[in-house]
Amino acid sequence: MPIAFAEIGQPFVISRIAGSDAVRHHLTELGFVPGTTVTVVSGVGGNLIVRVKDARVAIDRGLAMKVFS
């Protein structure tokens, strides 16, 4: 299931990252790595605020559709 459909406050473990090499590289630089636990903090206007490790990261819905649990 893509992170875009995750419930707010529900932690989940990333199983894979989809997309082109550039998209996967960008998400990896933001901390979205398979095996990492992330939590959707909020969703506003199609964008998501996601807690990754000790940081909060804002990503758009398109990128959120590339991160799978």
Biopython code that builds the backbone (N, CA, C, O; Angstrom):
import numpy as np
from Bio.PDB.StructureBuilder import StructureBuilder

atoms = [
    (1, "MET", "N", (0.848, -1.175, 0.000)),
    (1, "MET", "CA", (0.000, 0.000, 0.000)),
    (1, "MET", "C", (0.900, 1.248, 0.000)),
    (1, "MET", "O", (1.842, 1.321, 0.789)),
    (2, "PRO", "N", (0.627, 2.213, -0.860)),
    (2, "PRO", "CA", (1.412, 3.451, -0.869)),
    (2, "PRO", "C", (1.156, 4.279, 0.395)),
    (2, "PRO", "O", (0.074, 4.235, 0.980)),
    (3, "ILE", "N", (2.166, 5.021, 0.791)),
    (3, "ILE", "CA", (2.054, 5.874, 1.974)),
    (3, "ILE", "C", (0.939, 6.915, 1.811)),
    (3, "ILE", "O", (0.414, 7.418, 2.804)),
    (4, "ALA", "N", (0.580, 7.235, 0.575)),
    (4, "ALA", "CA", (-0.482, 8.211, 0.321)),
    (4, "ALA", "C", (-1.813, 7.761, 0.913)),
    (4, "ALA", "O", (-2.676, 8.593, 1.193)),
    (5, "PHE", "N", (-1.990, 6.456, 1.106)),
    (5, "PHE", "CA", (-3.235, 5.927, 1.645)),
    (5, "PHE", "C", (-3.133, 5.550, 3.126)),
    (5, "PHE", "O", (-4.089, 5.023, 3.697)),
    (6, "ALA", "N", (-2.001, 5.812, 3.740)),
    (6, "ALA", "CA", (-1.812, 5.463, 5.153)),
    (6, "ALA", "C", (-2.652, 6.371, 6.045)),
    (6, "ALA", "O", (-2.888, 7.535, 5.723)),
    (7, "GLU", "N", (-3.094, 5.821, 7.163)),
    (7, "GLU", "CA", (-3.853, 6.609, 8.130)),
    (7, "GLU", "C", (-2.899, 7.515, 8.905)),
    (7, "GLU", "O", (-1.761, 7.142, 9.189)),
    (8, "ILE", "N", (-3.377, 8.699, 9.239)),
    (8, "ILE", "CA", (-2.577, 9.642, 10.013)),
    (8, "ILE", "C", (-2.302, 9.046, 11.387)),
    (8, "ILE", "O", (-3.210, 8.569, 12.067)),
    (9, "GLY", "N", (-1.028, 9.084, 11.782)),
    (9, "GLY", "CA", (-0.622, 8.571, 13.076)),
    (9, "GLY", "C", (-0.284, 7.099, 13.105)),
    (9, "GLY", "O", (0.209, 6.605, 14.119)),
    (10, "GLN", "N", (-0.534, 6.384, 12.024)),
    (10, "GLN", "CA", (-0.267, 4.948, 11.966)),
    (10, "GLN", "C", (1.145, 4.700, 11.421)),
    (10, "GLN", "O", (1.404, 4.978, 10.250)),
    (11, "PRO", "N", (2.054, 4.185, 12.241)),
    (11, "PRO", "CA", (3.412, 3.913, 11.745)),
    (11, "PRO", "C", (3.417, 2.686, 10.820)),
    (11, "PRO", "O", (2.622, 1.762, 10.993)),
    (12, "PHE", "N", (4.314, 2.696, 9.853)),
    (12, "PHE", "CA", (4.503, 1.516, 9.013)),
    (12, "PHE", "C", (5.935, 1.466, 8.529)),
    (12, "PHE", "O", (6.643, 2.472, 8.529)),
    (13, "VAL", "N", (6.349, 0.286, 8.119)),
    (13, "VAL", "CA", (7.718, 0.058, 7.662)),
    (13, "VAL", "C", (7.736, 0.087, 6.143)),
    (13, "VAL", "O", (6.916, -0.562, 5.495)),
    (14, "ILE", "N", (8.664, 0.835, 5.580)),
    (14, "ILE", "CA", (8.800, 0.929, 4.124)),
    (14, "ILE", "C", (9.329, -0.401, 3.600)),
    (14, "ILE", "O", (10.340, -0.913, 4.081)),
    (15, "SER", "N", (8.634, -0.953, 2.607)),
    (15, "SER", "CA", (9.081, -2.211, 2.011)),
    (15, "SER", "C", (9.812, -1.978, 0.692)),
    (15, "SER", "O", (10.748, -2.703, 0.353)),
    (16, "ARG", "N", (9.371, -0.951, -0.055)),
    (16, "ARG", "CA", (10.047, -0.662, -1.331)),
    (16, "ARG", "C", (9.742, 0.763, -1.783)),
    (16, "ARG", "O", (8.776, 1.387, -1.344)),
    (17, "ILE", "N", (10.599, 1.254, -2.674)),
    (17, "ILE", "CA", (10.438, 2.569, -3.285)),
    (17, "ILE", "C", (10.342, 2.347, -4.794)),
    (17, "ILE", "O", (11.203, 1.698, -5.388)),
    (18, "ALA", "N", (9.298, 2.885, -5.404)),
    (18, "ALA", "CA", (9.095, 2.743, -6.852)),
    (18, "ALA", "C", (9.519, 4.036, -7.545)),
    (18, "ALA", "O", (9.847, 5.029, -6.896)),
    (19, "GLY", "N", (9.505, 4.002, -8.861)),
    (19, "GLY", "CA", (9.798, 5.198, -9.642)),
    (19, "GLY", "C", (11.132, 5.114, -10.362)),
    (19, "GLY", "O", (11.830, 4.101, -10.314)),
    (20, "SER", "N", (11.460, 6.203, -11.026)),
    (20, "SER", "CA", (12.718, 6.272, -11.776)),
    (20, "SER", "C", (13.900, 6.314, -10.809)),
    (20, "SER", "O", (13.725, 6.482, -9.602)),
    (21, "ASP", "N", (15.085, 6.162, -11.349)),
    (21, "ASP", "CA", (16.290, 6.230, -10.515)),
    (21, "ASP", "C", (16.382, 7.574, -9.798)),
    (21, "ASP", "O", (16.771, 7.627, -8.631)),
    (22, "ALA", "N", (16.030, 8.657, -10.485)),
    (22, "ALA", "CA", (16.109, 9.985, -9.886)),
    (22, "ALA", "C", (15.128, 10.130, -8.729)),
    (22, "ALA", "O", (15.468, 10.715, -7.701)),
    (23, "VAL", "N", (13.921, 9.604, -8.884)),
    (23, "VAL", "CA", (12.907, 9.673, -7.821)),
    (23, "VAL", "C", (13.347, 8.841, -6.623)),
    (23, "VAL", "O", (13.260, 9.296, -5.482)),
    (24, "ARG", "N", (13.819, 7.626, -6.878)),
    (24, "ARG", "CA", (14.272, 6.764, -5.778)),
    (24, "ARG", "C", (15.451, 7.395, -5.046)),
    (24, "ARG", "O", (15.526, 7.343, -3.818)),
    (25, "HIS", "N", (16.364, 7.988, -5.798)),
    (25, "HIS", "CA", (17.522, 8.654, -5.184)),
    (25, "HIS", "C", (17.070, 9.832, -4.314)),
    (25, "HIS", "O", (17.559, 10.000, -3.197)),
    (26, "HIS", "N", (16.149, 10.639, -4.816)),
    (26, "HIS", "CA", (15.635, 11.786, -4.069)),
    (26, "HIS", "C", (14.962, 11.336, -2.774)),
    (26, "HIS", "O", (15.215, 11.916, -1.718)),
    (27, "LEU", "N", (14.116, 10.319, -2.837)),
    (27, "LEU", "CA", (13.430, 9.817, -1.648)),
    (27, "LEU", "C", (14.416, 9.215, -0.651)),
    (27, "LEU", "O", (14.252, 9.365, 0.560)),
    (28, "THR", "N", (15.431, 8.538, -1.159)),
    (28, "THR", "CA", (16.459, 7.979, -0.277)),
    (28, "THR", "C", (17.198, 9.094, 0.459)),
    (28, "THR", "O", (17.482, 8.967, 1.650)),
    (29, "GLU", "N", (17.511, 10.182, -0.241)),
    (29, "GLU", "CA", (18.171, 11.319, 0.400)),
    (29, "GLU", "C", (17.302, 11.945, 1.490)),
    (29, "GLU", "O", (17.825, 12.506, 2.453)),
    (30, "LEU", "N", (15.980, 11.851, 1.345)),
    (30, "LEU", "CA", (15.063, 12.385, 2.355)),
    (30, "LEU", "C", (14.890, 11.433, 3.535)),
    (30, "LEU", "O", (14.282, 11.798, 4.541)),
    (31, "GLY", "N", (15.425, 10.206, 3.420)),
    (31, "GLY", "CA", (15.339, 9.243, 4.506)),
    (31, "GLY", "C", (14.367, 8.109, 4.281)),
    (31, "GLY", "O", (14.196, 7.266, 5.161)),
    (32, "PHE", "N", (13.722, 8.063, 3.123)),
    (32, "PHE", "CA", (12.778, 7.000, 2.797)),
    (32, "PHE", "C", (13.555, 5.797, 2.266)),
    (32, "PHE", "O", (13.800, 5.676, 1.065)),
    (33, "VAL", "N", (13.935, 4.917, 3.180)),
    (33, "VAL", "CA", (14.758, 3.764, 2.860)),
    (33, "VAL", "C", (14.003, 2.506, 3.288)),
    (33, "VAL", "O", (13.434, 2.480, 4.379)),
    (34, "PRO", "N", (13.984, 1.455, 2.446)),
    (34, "PRO", "CA", (13.320, 0.219, 2.865)),
    (34, "PRO", "C", (13.829, -0.245, 4.233)),
    (34, "PRO", "O", (15.028, -0.234, 4.511)),
    (35, "GLY", "N", (12.876, -0.652, 5.074)),
    (35, "GLY", "CA", (13.199, -1.082, 6.426)),
    (35, "GLY", "C", (13.018, -0.001, 7.472)),
    (35, "GLY", "O", (13.033, -0.286, 8.670)),
    (36, "THR", "N", (12.845, 1.251, 7.029)),
    (36, "THR", "CA", (12.662, 2.378, 7.942)),
    (36, "THR", "C", (11.193, 2.516, 8.317)),
    (36, "THR", "O", (10.311, 2.359, 7.473)),
    (37, "THR", "N", (10.934, 2.809, 9.588)),
    (37, "THR", "CA", (9.568, 3.052, 10.043)),
    (37, "THR", "C", (9.256, 4.536, 9.885)),
    (37, "THR", "O", (10.026, 5.390, 10.323)),
    (38, "VAL", "N", (8.121, 4.836, 9.254)),
    (38, "VAL", "CA", (7.683, 6.215, 9.051)),
    (38, "VAL", "C", (6.236, 6.353, 9.523)),
    (38, "VAL", "O", (5.499, 5.371, 9.613)),
    (39, "THR", "N", (5.848, 7.590, 9.820)),
    (39, "THR", "CA", (4.487, 7.878, 10.264)),
    (39, "THR", "C", (3.981, 9.115, 9.553)),
    (39, "THR", "O", (4.668, 10.135, 9.513)),
    (40, "VAL", "N", (2.777, 9.033, 8.987)),
    (40, "VAL", "CA", (2.155, 10.211, 8.389)),
    (40, "VAL", "C", (1.627, 11.073, 9.526)),
    (40, "VAL", "O", (0.791, 10.628, 10.313)),
    (41, "VAL", "N", (2.116, 12.307, 9.612)),
    (41, "VAL", "CA", (1.725, 13.226, 10.678)),
    (41, "VAL", "C", (0.472, 13.994, 10.295)),
    (41, "VAL", "O", (-0.429, 14.166, 11.116)),
    (42, "SER", "N", (0.408, 14.462, 9.038)),
    (42, "SER", "CA", (-0.770, 15.186, 8.572)),
    (42, "SER", "C", (-0.789, 15.221, 7.046)),
    (42, "SER", "O", (0.214, 14.962, 6.381)),
    (43, "GLY", "N", (-1.956, 15.548, 6.521)),
    (43, "GLY", "CA", (-2.120, 15.708, 5.089)),
    (43, "GLY", "C", (-2.882, 16.989, 4.815)),
    (43, "GLY", "O", (-3.981, 17.188, 5.332)),
    (44, "VAL", "N", (-2.295, 17.864, 3.996)),
    (44, "VAL", "CA", (-2.912, 19.152, 3.693)),
    (44, "VAL", "C", (-2.818, 19.408, 2.195)),
    (44, "VAL", "O", (-1.724, 19.443, 1.632)),
    (45, "GLY", "N", (-3.958, 19.585, 1.558)),
    (45, "GLY", "CA", (-3.980, 19.957, 0.147)),
    (45, "GLY", "C", (-3.259, 18.992, -0.775)),
    (45, "GLY", "O", (-2.653, 19.420, -1.757)),
    (46, "GLY", "N", (-3.308, 17.709, -0.484)),
    (46, "GLY", "CA", (-2.626, 16.729, -1.326)),
    (46, "GLY", "C", (-1.195, 16.466, -0.924)),
    (46, "GLY", "O", (-0.587, 15.515, -1.416)),
    (47, "ASN", "N", (-0.636, 17.281, -0.043)),
    (47, "ASN", "CA", (0.724, 17.077, 0.447)),
    (47, "ASN", "C", (0.673, 16.348, 1.778)),
    (47, "ASN", "O", (-0.312, 16.452, 2.509)),
    (48, "LEU", "N", (1.727, 15.614, 2.094)),
    (48, "LEU", "CA", (1.799, 14.881, 3.346)),
    (48, "LEU", "C", (2.996, 15.353, 4.156)),
    (48, "LEU", "O", (4.054, 15.655, 3.604)),
    (49, "ILE", "N", (2.818, 15.412, 5.452)),
    (49, "ILE", "CA", (3.926, 15.619, 6.373)),
    (49, "ILE", "C", (4.191, 14.250, 6.977)),
    (49, "ILE", "O", (3.302, 13.644, 7.576)),
    (50, "VAL", "N", (5.421, 13.763, 6.818)),
    (50, "VAL", "CA", (5.774, 12.419, 7.248)),
    (50, "VAL", "C", (6.948, 12.485, 8.221)),
    (50, "VAL", "O", (7.940, 13.167, 7.963)),
    (51, "ARG", "N", (6.827, 11.767, 9.345)),
    (51, "ARG", "CA", (7.947, 11.661, 10.285)),
    (51, "ARG", "C", (8.827, 10.516, 9.803)),
    (51, "ARG", "O", (8.403, 9.363, 9.727)),
    (52, "VAL", "N", (10.065, 10.873, 9.481)),
    (52, "VAL", "CA", (11.073, 9.907, 9.039)),
    (52, "VAL", "C", (12.254, 10.048, 9.977)),
    (52, "VAL", "O", (12.889, 11.101, 10.031)),
    (53, "LYS", "N", (12.551, 8.986, 10.719)),
    (53, "LYS", "CA", (13.596, 9.015, 11.737)),
    (53, "LYS", "C", (13.243, 10.126, 12.717)),
    (53, "LYS", "O", (12.173, 10.065, 13.324)),
    (54, "ASP", "N", (14.079, 11.131, 12.902)),
    (54, "ASP", "CA", (13.781, 12.206, 13.849)),
    (54, "ASP", "C", (13.392, 13.508, 13.152)),
    (54, "ASP", "O", (13.464, 14.580, 13.753)),
    (55, "ALA", "N", (12.983, 13.419, 11.894)),
    (55, "ALA", "CA", (12.655, 14.618, 11.125)),
    (55, "ALA", "C", (11.236, 14.521, 10.569)),
    (55, "ALA", "O", (10.670, 13.436, 10.439)),
    (56, "ARG", "N", (10.682, 15.684, 10.246)),
    (56, "ARG", "CA", (9.408, 15.747, 9.529)),
    (56, "ARG", "C", (9.710, 16.235, 8.123)),
    (56, "ARG", "O", (10.409, 17.229, 7.923)),
    (57, "VAL", "N", (9.161, 15.505, 7.150)),
    (57, "VAL", "CA", (9.428, 15.795, 5.747)),
    (57, "VAL", "C", (8.099, 15.990, 5.035)),
    (57, "VAL", "O", (7.167, 15.210, 5.232)),
    (58, "ALA", "N", (8.007, 17.029, 4.206)),
    (58, "ALA", "CA", (6.815, 17.272, 3.393)),
    (58, "ALA", "C", (7.060, 16.708, 1.999)),
    (58, "ALA", "O", (8.067, 17.012, 1.359)),
    (59, "ILE", "N", (6.114, 15.875, 1.535)),
    (59, "ILE", "CA", (6.193, 15.343, 0.177)),
    (59, "ILE", "C", (4.821, 15.486, -0.472)),
    (59, "ILE", "O", (3.792, 15.500, 0.204)),
    (60, "ASP", "N", (4.832, 15.591, -1.803)),
    (60, "ASP", "CA", (3.545, 15.695, -2.493)),
    (60, "ASP", "C", (2.959, 14.300, -2.711)),
    (60, "ASP", "O", (3.636, 13.290, -2.520)),
    (61, "ARG", "N", (1.711, 14.266, -3.107)),
    (61, "ARG", "CA", (0.994, 12.995, -3.254)),
    (61, "ARG", "C", (1.656, 12.095, -4.297)),
    (61, "ARG", "O", (1.662, 10.873, -4.150)),
    (62, "GLY", "N", (2.205, 12.691, -5.337)),
    (62, "GLY", "CA", (2.891, 11.893, -6.377)),
    (62, "GLY", "C", (4.059, 11.106, -5.814)),
    (62, "GLY", "O", (4.218, 9.925, -6.124)),
    (63, "LEU", "N", (4.876, 11.744, -4.992)),
    (63, "LEU", "CA", (5.987, 11.035, -4.358)),
    (63, "LEU", "C", (5.478, 10.028, -3.332)),
    (63, "LEU", "O", (6.035, 8.939, -3.195)),
    (64, "ALA", "N", (4.418, 10.394, -2.611)),
    (64, "ALA", "CA", (3.864, 9.486, -1.615)),
    (64, "ALA", "C", (3.344, 8.199, -2.245)),
    (64, "ALA", "O", (3.315, 7.158, -1.590)),
    (65, "MET", "N", (2.935, 8.260, -3.504)),
    (65, "MET", "CA", (2.460, 7.073, -4.208)),
    (65, "MET", "C", (3.610, 6.127, -4.588)),
    (65, "MET", "O", (3.366, 4.994, -5.003)),
    (66, "LYS", "N", (4.839, 6.580, -4.450)),
    (66, "LYS", "CA", (6.015, 5.766, -4.806)),
    (66, "LYS", "C", (6.600, 5.022, -3.614)),
    (66, "LYS", "O", (7.471, 4.168, -3.786)),
    (67, "VAL", "N", (6.127, 5.338, -2.389)),
    (67, "VAL", "CA", (6.656, 4.711, -1.170)),
    (67, "VAL", "C", (5.640, 3.682, -0.690)),
    (67, "VAL", "O", (4.491, 4.021, -0.409)),
    (68, "PHE", "N", (6.065, 2.427, -0.598)),
    (68, "PHE", "CA", (5.157, 1.325, -0.274)),
    (68, "PHE", "C", (5.499, 0.667, 1.061)),
    (68, "PHE", "O", (6.664, 0.569, 1.447)),
    (69, "SER", "N", (4.450, 0.220, 1.752)),
    (69, "SER", "CA", (4.643, -0.556, 2.976)),
    (69, "SER", "C", (4.454, -2.022, 2.665)),
    (69, "SER", "O", (4.571, -2.862, 3.557)),
]
sb = StructureBuilder()
sb.init_structure("model")
sb.init_model(0)
sb.init_chain("A")
sb.init_seg("    ")
for serial, (resi, resn, name, xyz) in enumerate(atoms, 1):
    if name == "N":
        sb.init_residue(resn, " ", resi, " ")
    sb.init_atom(name, np.array(xyz, "f"), 0.0, 1.0, " ", f" {name:<3s}", serial, name[0])
structure = sb.get_structure()
